């Protein structure tokens, strides 16, 4: 639930400040363990990754045994639990990894895939969010078996490009390779407020810290971007996004703030409370094209 809702329900709730540097350090230690078993590691976040163990570096001979060894090493070396899922493709491996958290090891074997997916509740499909779940259920799609009754053209007409994805994964088809060099497509930051913002001056002030955070992430990742998108979430959870694309890369914090502020003032609904603001840069430049600004006068 949103933090503000939690505070309303539990006024004495204590928030513990996150330690992202510590999380990143541990994440690197975990990835170093992964690389002992395969060179094909595709990170999804600080605490999650896809591994392709087709090339068995340690000649263990079993994906389940490899997953078990990785889990044990994470527990022994870092005193942390980890869940793992083993299957024939990314979609099924992701679902398997969620079956027995926080310390599970699950497999969906090739001969189990079809029956497993048919019984799977639609809300447990990876890539089907709450809004799509509600839409599917309204159409009578409760399980994989229900989804499988729909033709590709019907799904694409109803859900757009995602319809093709749903058509394939419900048939256990997912040919995406594990990509250790996945290209980052955007860099952003957003902030939810304990109390809704009602005045434009409050929103402009909030954008300052968000712009600074985006700028810091650009520096860390050695990127700049051509397209800036502002996200506004109102108190009733309505969300709007507005974007502007420039001919030159956006990098300086002053430019990020200026563009975001102009989009805000041009699109904000007067007197309507705002609970979240976000800034994202996309159409990113190659890190090799990144230019560190001079500190000289």
Secondary structure, DSSP 4 states (H G I P E B T S, - for coil): --HHHHHHH-TT--PPPP-HHHHHHHHHHHHHHHHTT-S-EEEEETTEEEE--SS-TT----HHHHHHHHHHHHHHHH-----EEE-SSHHHHHHHHTTTTTS-EEE--GGGHHHHHHHSBGGGSTT--HHHHHHHHHTT--BHHHHHTS-HHHHHHHHTTHHHHHHHHTTT---PPP-TTPPP-EEEEEEEEEEEE-SHHHHHHHHHHHHHHHHHHHHHHT--EEEEEEEEEETT--EEEEEEEEEEEE-SHHHHHHHHHHHHHHHPPTT--EEEEEEEEEEEPPGGG--PPP---
